[in-house]
Amino acid sequence: MKAIRSFIPATTLILAGALQAVGGGNIEPGDKEQVMSKDGPQGQQKILVRKEVKEEYKWRLADLFPTPEAWEKAYEKVAKAIPDLAKWEGRLTSSPQVLAEAYGFLSETSKLFARLYAYAALSSSLDTRDNEARALTERMKGLAVKFSRATSYISPELLEMEEARLREFADTKELAEYRHQLLDLIRSKEHILAKDKEAILARLGLITSAPGNIYNTFTDAEFPDPQVELVDGTKVTITKPNYVKYRADTNRENRRRVFQAFWNKYQDFRNTFAATYGARLHADHFGASVRNHRSCLAAALHDDNLPVVLYEKLIDGIHESLPAFHRYLKLRKRLLGVEKLQYHDIYAPIIKPTELDYSWKEAKQLVQEAVAPLGDEYGRTMAAGLTADGRWVDVLPTKAKRSGAFSYGVYGVHPFVLMNYIGNLNSVSTLAHELGHAMHSWLANRAQTYTNSQYKIFVAEVASTFNESLLTHMLVKQAEQDRDKLYILGEWLDNYRQTVFRQAMFAEFEWRAHQMVEEGRPVTADALNKLYLGLLRRYHGHEQGVMDIEELYAIEWAYIPHFYRNFYVFTYSTGLISSTALAEKVLTEGEPARQAYLEALAMGGSTYPLEILRHAGADLLSPEPYQVANRVFEQRLSLAEKLVGKLGL
């Protein structure tokens, strides 16, 4: 969604919300395999082809369009509608009725566009080799550019009005549905250009997205993956999935060899990566400058009406909580039994997985039980989506299916959830996560008009990680064996490490990297390596002797694709901090906190993200959410430390 929104005029929010694909999930790309057990997916024997999977374990794309022919008919309808948008040019300011008519047409066209894009993207995710599905997606991207160009006149034309008159328009009954968007347009006035310039910027979309496309093509298709000989003599090609697999190998020497080979190969191409990322930074700087923002960060935060001080508060808060993170790393060192903790130990399992295997049926039951604090209606709706009739979820890994997991909300239909379920604790947690996204979409879509339903990326990770927190709370409470309890806690603590501390480190890196361009400093591989290494060492306590960080790992910044979605990663940190604090409120305060939280989810995009979170009970401009989240982290860390002592580990 971010890539397409980046070249749509900031205040053409109806179109900007046309795609509500919420990425997420805590499964990274891998080669886990999956079969069917008698009561659902479980085990690891072979990867199925799609025709071998029962219909009840597939989502139903026919809910979007019953046939490919129906999709084509709808595509033609949108394609023909786009030129019709021109008939309101020069007339928008004539009356509220005319503007409402234009917005209504745009809204209906955008809604159909979103459904078309959903069908194309979801079809492609089921088989990444499917050229026909990929072609549909490419057609939609091209159509999005035309849509953007056709609507580029709207914001500039409206801003030619006197502000007082535009506010009068916003207060009329004809434009009540669009009031928030119109007031937001006034807020954005100084950053919106004249019609001709907006039209030029719309055309630049495919150019400014080029660095990310080049990066993805190179790393996914052309990067020369290194080979490694493991300690048992096995030779392995370290692809991205194999890196994810072997970086968590229980044999420490294997981990070291994999890290050395993988990151040395990235270092071989450091200048290429620096040139590509530098182009992305300069594109961001160009966009911020031409739209009169004082910095790249301010430009990125503008759409969500987030102040720069929020970003600063996050970084400062994380710096203050680093002692707790270092406590966690010391526990990791103790459990791994190593004399010196090194960076290649960061993904190694610290607790041997217990016999916590779950069938699909058991996973659904666990998640439904975990979300009980959110009330009967929430639980019933979610349960209905998981039935053979609801079919919100595509459950099983199959050949060439997209890895990981995501949720995709479609207005007027229902959410779609992609899973690659393999029956372990991580899979159950991922199900809870993605259903959090799905229910967020369902609540917002039910409560709001299409125009006001699309929630911002900034709040997208709150509902998902909230559900994970509830699941962890329940599983720890129910676990009968101390080792099971420790394993569950260990998984949660490591997820918190990756989502809060690691993503905050990424956020600080891209902030400082953008400042290099803003200050006219050269963006070189050496400069980026130096910046990243300093942050890596600070966050992991290198100088304090907590973890040893070799210079080789300075190149890790080149591995992070999220950096091509500028200032996106910090939302993972703020999302988990918010959800951890809010889940604690719901669990301790009960009904008032539950009601406030669900009301906030139902707000969709009808107001600004900070206001939504404030309504839920998390004011991110105050220290409370950061303190509560850190307290929960330390409480669970303390319990883990106590269990380690009790078990004699």
VEXKOL-604619 format. One record per residue (C-alpha): residue in one letter; x negated, y, z. Coordinates in steps of 0.05 Angstrom, whole numbers, plus 5000, padded with zeros to 4 digits. Layout:
<rs>
aXYZ;...
</rs>
This chain:
<rs>
m500050005000;k494450495017;a491350444949;i497650634913;r499751174963;s493051514955;f494951824888;i502251964901;p503752684922;a503752694997;t510852945003;t514052504951;l515352045010;i520951654980;l516351364928;a510551334976;g514650855018;a516350414959;l511249894981;q511649645051;a506449085051;v503849015121;g497248645122;g494848305184;g494147635215;n488147375253;i486246815205;e480146995164;p478846665096;g476745945105;d477445255077;k482144945129;e486344385101;q493444195115;v498343615108;m505443485131;s506943095194;k513742785208;d516243415242;g512443945204;p505444165184;q499843895227;g493043585216;q487243685168;q486843165113;k488043465044;i490444105012;l497144024979;v499344274911;r505544684914;k510244174883;e508643704941;v511444184993;k518644125016;e523144715001;e524444855074;y517045045082;k517145545025;w519846245025;r525546384976;l523446914924;a530146824890;d532847274946;l529147834908;f530847634837;p534346984819;t530446894754;p524447184717;e529447464667;a532847844723;w526148144743;e524748364671;k531648684667;a530349074731;y523449274707;e526349564644;k531449944685;v525950274727;a521550404666;k527350764632;a529151144695;i522351454706;p522751934646;d529652144671;l526452454732;a524253034688;k531453284681;w531153594750;e524653974737;g525854714745;r532554594779;l530854314847;t531354974883;s537955174853;s542254854908;p542154324962;q546953914919;v542153894860;l536253704904;a540353164939;e542252894871;a534852864850;y532652554915;g538252044911;f536151824841;l528951794863;s530751384925;e534850874886;t529450804833;s524050734886;k528050204922;l528449784859;f521149914844;a519349654913;r523249014902;l519948914834;y513049004864;a514648534922;y516647984874;a510248064833;a505648104893;l508847524930;s508847084868;s501447224857;s499647054929;l502346344921;d497346174867;t491646654855;r490146294789;d497046464762;n495646964706;e502947094693;a504047314765;r497747734763;a500148054699;l506648254734;t502548594789;e498348964738;r504549204702;m507249464768;k500749844782;g501250174714;l508550344727;a506550644794;v501851124759;k507351344711;f512151414770;s507051844807;r505952294747;a513452364735;t514652604807;s508453044814;y512453674801;i517253584860;s513053814919;p509954424884;e516754644858;l520054604926;l514354984957;e515655564909;m521655704953;e521356165012;e520055755074;a526356015108;r530655795050;l527455115047;r528955035121;e536155225106;f536454675053;a533754175104;d539354345152;t545054225102;k549353595106;e547653415034;l540253355052;a540953075122;e537752415101;y531652785075;r530853295131;h524552985160;q521352955092;l523053685076;l520453935142;d514153525132;l513453845063;i513254525097;r507954265145;s503854035085;k504654665044;e497454905046;h495054225021;i499654164960;l497254454895;a500654774835;k504454314788;d499054264735;k493754094787;e498153584820;a499253264752;i491753224742;l490652904810;a495952394795;r492052194733;l485752114775;g488551544815;l485450984775;i478751354774;t478351484849;s480250754863;a474650504819;p469350434874;g473749954912;n475549564849;i468149504831;y466349284901;n471748744902;t469948484833;f462548434852;t463448124921;d469047644901;a466647424832;e459447604817;f455547634882;p450147084881;d451846674942;p445646414978;q444345684994;v442445435063;e439744765087;l442944585154;v439244215208;d442043545185;g439343655115;t446043855084;k445444415033;v451144915034;t452745504989;i454646085034;t460746365001;k465046845041;p469446285067;n463345865084;y460246455120;v466446515163;k466245765175;y458845685192;r457946325232;a462145965285;d458245315279;t456844995347;n449644875327;r445845515342;e440345385291;n445445295236;r448545965255;r441646305253;r440046015185;v446746225156;f446146935184;q439047005158;a440846765087;f447347135081;w444947815106;n438347775069;k442347685005;y446548295022;q440148675035;d437748494965;f443548904937;r443649454989;n442450004937;t448349764895;f452849734956;a450450434977;a451850714908;t458850414907;y460650624977;g457551304965;a462251394906;r468051234952;l465651755002;h464852284949;a471852124922;d474652224992;h470852875000;f473353124933;g480552964952;a479853305020;s476553914991;v481254024933;r487153974981;n484154475030;h482953995088;r477354165135;s474553465133;c475552775103;l478152535170;a483153105175;a485552935104;a486452195120;l490352345184;h494652885153;d500152445123;d501652145191;n501052825225;l495552565270;p490753065302;v483252955295;v482852965370;l486452295372;y480851975333;e475852295380;k479652055441;l479451345414;i471951355404;d470651685471;g475351195506;i471750595475;h465050875495;e467550925567;s470050205566;l463549905538;p461449655607;a467549195606;f465648965536;h458548825560;r461548405617;y465047995565;l458547905526;k455047675589;l460547165600;r459446935528;k451946865541;r453346455604;l458145985569;l453545885509;g447845735557;v442746155519;e436846545548;k437847135502;l444547295468;q443547455395;y448147715341;h448847045308;d452146815374;i457847305368;y462746835333;a460646175366;p466345855405;i465045975479;i470245465502;k470744795468;p477644745436;t482344345479;e487643865454;l492444435440;d495444215374;y502344435354;s507144205301;w510844735262;k517044585302;e513244685367;a510045325342;k516845625326;q519545435394;l513545735430;v513946395394;q521446445406;e520446305480;a514746815483;v518947385456;a524747255504;p523047905542;l525348275479;g532448035486;d537447555454;e538747925389;y531347985373;g530347245387;r536547015348;t534647425286;m527547175286;a529846455296;a534746515237;g529046735192;l525246105210;t530745625191;a531445225127;d537045715108;g533246345126;r526546165094;w522746795110;v516246415116;d511746055066;v508545585115;l503145135085;p496345225055;t496544994982;k491544994926;a489545704904;k494446024953;r492046684983;s488346555048;g490246855115;a497047125131;f501347745120;s508348015126;y511948405072;g518348775088;v523348885031;y529049375043;g535949075030;v533348355030;h529148105089;p521848045108;f517347525075;v511647215115;l505746845085;m502346335130;n497045805123;y499145395183;i494344865208;g497144695277;n492145015324;l492745575375;n490346095325;s495945895277;v501245975331;s498346655349;t498346855276;l505646655270;a507447095330;h503447665298;e506647635230;l513647555258;g512348185298;h511148545232;a517348215202;m521848415259;h519249125258;s521249165185;w527948835199;l529649315256;a527549935217;n531049725153;r537549575190;a537550235228;q535050715175;t536550925105;y531450705053;t528251395055;n527051365130;s525650615138;q518450585118;y514050605180;k507050855176;i500750435176;f498850765242;v504350395280;a504249765237;e499749365282;v503549505346;a509449035338;s505048465313;t499848495369;f505348615420;n508147935404;e501247625410;s500447925479;l507147635501;l504946955474;t498346975512;h501847175576;m506646595570;l501546065550;v496746255606;k502446225656;q504845545631;a498045205622;e497344645672;q489944515661;d484745035679;r480744875617;d486844995573;k488045655610;l480845855599;y481145685525;i487446115515;l484246695553;g477846615513;e481646665447;w485247295470;l478947625496;d475247495432;n481047765391;y480948395434;r473548445422;q474448415347;t480648855343;v478949405393;f471449445402;r469149205333;q474349605295;a472750225336;m465450135317;f467450095244;a471650725254;e465851105283;f461350865226;e465951115171;w467051775208;r459551895211;a458651655139;h463752155113;q460252695153;m453852545114;v457352745050;e460753345081;e454053605106;g450653485039;r446152935064;p444252385014;v448051725021;t442651205013;a442150485034;d436850675086;a441251225115;l447350765119;n443250205149;k440350665202;l447250925220;y450350235225;l444549925264;g444850475316;l452250365327;l451549605327;r446249645381;r449950155423;y456549775423;h453149105439;g448449345493;h441949235456;e437949725498;q440949445562;g438848735544;v446048495535;m445248265463;d439248275416;i440848595349;e435748475293;e434649015240;l436848525187;y444148605209;a444149345193;i446949165125;e453448885154;w457049525134;a456749295062;y460948675079;i466949065104;p472149175049;h476549605095;f471550175086;y474650275017;r481250445051;n478651065085;f479951145159;y484450545161;v480850095211;f481950535272;t489350365269;y487549655290;s484449915354;t489850415370;g495049895352;l492449365400;i491249885455;s498450125447;s501549435444;t497549185503;a499949775545;l507049705520;a507448955532;e505049075603;k510649575612;v515949105586;l513448525629;t513148955692;e518849455683;g523949025646;e530149295611;p528550045607;a521849905576;r524749375529;q530149845505;a525350415492;y520649955454;l525949665409;e528850365396;a521950585375;l521250015325;a528050185296;m525750895282;g521950665221;g519251285187;s524651775211;t519552165252;y512052195263;p508151595290;l505751925354;e512952105371;i515151395359;l509751115405;r511251645456;h518551435455;a516350715465;g512250915526;a505151005499;d502651715492;l495951645456;l494052365470;s493952195544;p489051725579;e494351245605;p494950745547;y487350675542;q486850575617;v492450065620;a489749665561;n482749665590;r485549445657;v489248855624;f482748665588;e478848685653;q484248295690;r484147735639;l476547755637;s476347695713;l481047095710;a476646775657;e470446895699;k473946585759;l475945975719;v468845895692;g466245875764;k471745395785;l470144925728;g462744975740;l461045205670;
</rs>
